[in-house]
Amino acid sequence: MRTDTGQVFRLDGYRPSDYLLPQTELTFWLLSDQTIVVAELTVERRAGVDVGAPLVLDGDGLVLRSIAIDRRHLAASHYEATPDRLVISHPPFESRFKLTLETEIAPSKNQALMGLFRSNHVYCTQCEAEGFRRITYFLDRPDILSVYTVRIEASREEAPLLLSNGNLVESGELADDRHYAVWHDPFPKPSYLFALVAGKLGAVRDSFVTASGRDVELGIYVEHGKERLAAYAMDALKRSMRWDEEVFGLEYDLDVFNIVAVSDFNMGAMENKGLNVFNDKNVLADEETATDADFASIEAMIAHEYFHNWTGNRVTCRDWFQLCLKEGLTRYRDQEFSADQRSRSVKRISDVRKLRTHQFPEDQGPLAHPVRPRRYREITNFYTATVYEKGSEVVRMIRTILGPHLFRKGMDLYLKRHDGEAATIEDFLKVFEDVSDRDLSQFALWYDQAGTPNLNVTTSHNPASSQFTLEIEQSVPPTHSEGHKRLMHIPLAFGLVGPDGTDMAYDGAKGASVENGIIHIRNRRQVVRFSGVSERPALSLNRGFSAPITLTVEQRPEDHFFLARCDSDLFSRWQASNKLLSDALVASFRSLLGGKTPEFSGGLAGLAGIIAGDQTLEHAFRALALILPDEADVAREISANIDPDAIFAGREALISTIAKANREQFSALYRELHDKGPFSPDAASAGRRALRNVLLDYLSALEGGAALAAMHFAGATNMTDRAAALTALAHRHSDSTEACQALAAFERKYRADPLVMDKWFQIQAATPGHGTVDTVKVLMKHPCFSMTNPNRIRSLVGTFVSANQTGFHRPDGAGYQFFVETVLAVEKRNPQVAARLATALRSWRSLEPGRQSKAREALLSISSTPNLSADLRDIVERTLA
């Protein structure tokens, strides 16, 4: 484990390396306890660098066995080697030479799962962000691009499969039942994209013919016996490849494309060139073991990693400050893919819910940072919702501002101009300026300024002059490390909805740049006057979530009800409904704190009934519109002095109110939506199940709810329905006989399947109530739980600390004490996972004083622990700052 050095890396401190490594030849002699790596590096001194400039290579826990330059071994006095660094103070005068290094590593002891490690007897690598330095000494930075040739030697019995990046160019037999394979990747890449996999795995094979007629061999490698569970992933891969050709004109460039699924993996997946490595939860699925959400996630994840082939691999990032250049851009691309494969409006709503749940709190708390950070201590802590989700929204805004034609033209130019290069955000924005002749300098603040902008909007209508006026004021709240904020360029999509539910025409707009249904907000205060508007419209703002902002709009409740029923923009229709529900939940919180029983407008229950019964709407949309904002969303709206128990009580009261008012309608629709044919993961079928399970959640809150959920569980023919019923039982009727029997039956049926048991752990960890911390402690002793597997930790501990507001934030601080003990225990093996768990207290300052004090004590307890890893100390100290 690398402990904290205190070093801070800054964007303005970037300087090119003195040396380049244009060619890298690696040889691996694989043994679990003592793998030998020989690296032959072609070293070039960069033009203009002084002769004799020292060559400094990165390492991390390495054992150096030998070193040579141009085949001549170096004496110990000619270099300085530590486990974490290699310095050659006086390299050759020649501008180009070959450096040969032999290092020793122990994959079986690598529980951090970075570099080369073993997972279930399979050798595997994870090199992003800085894992390659755990394999050999190297210039381990994104702007060092090298052409790799890799030779792997291993026991055929132990590792019949030998994979690396690129194309297979040679293979054969060796003495002592060993064999070898040589892989060559012709495309220069940074070290973080290096990959190696070796072991015993089953294969699912297929092929793909590219747009230009080339045959590509496809392979997905999984544990033996699980091949059939990779069928959906293979189908998603082929659809991704075709979509990228049709939508972005991007064709795959190697002869093979391989995916490997492993059970021990820190991330969701990794886009290594031609050899993607996946967490097996993002590959394996069938109706018996995976929910509809799992199928959708697999589809998106397969697409995301494949799309990196161009946006991340062929064009990579100059330094880790530019991480959003590959991740935000590729997240946008996978979101668009999923929208085309499924429902565009439903996908948009789902993505915005995720952004608000994970990124908005990040912007509002001590871990706030720009989409392109300006400084970091540990880069793995910046694989955040801001980089991915907000980064995607920034790309989407570029398309909104320029339009689809110029956006595509800019993307084409970006990939052509920077192919084979390590690029920057400035490079990315410049191509869009070049193709559109627009100045995007103000827009660039979205990359460089943290925080969520707010627009305060007031309206007035003058029937005599037929003029409708918007007064818009922009503000960007200060974030923890940055008080002064500059004004942003915000593209605000809008509609003026008339009494008949259609958008009203207007003669013109004055006072601001308005084009194609977009108001371009650039100043602190802007007034827009629409002429030719004879009747007062209902104002529909931020349609399609055109900008990642918050809105404070002077609007009557009846306008929200009207828009929730009639807006032609489905996102805005959902947003209006969600706003009504959110306001009601905030009001109920205030009532409960004041000792009053919350009261809800009858209109809310009526609106729920209208939405549920509207046959013109997709099932999936109706399901999303009926789901109440979750407890974290309500807490974000309240923002201070938060009591999670009061939020939970208010939410349950509203669920009960809506369920009672619509019991007959919900029950009839629930019965009507029962699956009548064979299972299919397609969007329409998944949407039908989603609506039925939302109705189950409401109905389970009523008298007889436990019996209904138990019947649903017993009759379930797929994991989506089974997990929904188990959740209803565990969360609403945790002490009932039905819940205990269902949990026991689920465990008996799936005890041998770790990924399905993760759902069992997750459901129980999310069970509301102060007693759940004790349940989680017991479950940590379950034979299926493991403190060495990231999936197990995330499913149980991660769910409890991030998704269980009442259990984790127990008033006596027992949840926080468990948090301290568990985070420190995890850190001993895997600092990355521990650091991710530690972000659960990022919003501790918004809690009521009693909980706030106990949360601070927990963070201080971790901070005072000696020899903390760089990963964990970085998160905790920023959270406390």
Secondary structure by P-SEA (a helix, b strand, c coil): ccccccbbbbccccccccccccbbbbbbbccccbbbbbbbcccccccccccccbbbbbbccccccccccccccccccccccccccccccccccccbbbbbbbbbbbcccccccccccccccbbbbbcccccccccccccccccbbbbbbbbbbccccccccccccccccccccccccccbbbbbbcccccccccccccccccccccccccccbbbbbbbbbccccccccaaaaaaaaaaaaaaaaaaccccccccbbbbbbbccccccccccccbbbccccccccccccccaaaaaaaaaaaaaaaacccccccbbbcccccccccaaaaaaaaaaaaaaaccaaaaaaaaaaaaaaccaaaaaccccccccccccccccccccccccaaaaaaaaaaaaaccaaaaaaaaaaaaaacccccccaaaaaaaaaaaccccccccccccccbbbbbbbbbbcccccccbbbbbbbbbbccccccccccccccbbbbbbccccccbbbbcccccccccccbbbbcccbbbbbbccccccccccccccccccccccccccaaaaaaaacccccaaaaaaaaaaaaaaaaaaaaaaaaacccbbbbaaaaaaaaaaaacccccaaaaaaaaccccaaaaaaaacccccaaaaaaaaaaaaaaaaaacaaaaaaaaaaacccccccccaaaaaaaaaaaaaaaaaaaccaaaaaaaaaaaacccaaaaaaaaaaaaacccccaaaaaaaaaaaaaccccaaaaaaaaaaaaaccccaaaaaaaaaaaccccccccaaaaaacaaaaacccccccccccaaaaaaaaaaaaaaaaccaaaaaaaaccccccccccaaaaaaaaaaaaaaaacccccaaaaaaaaaaac
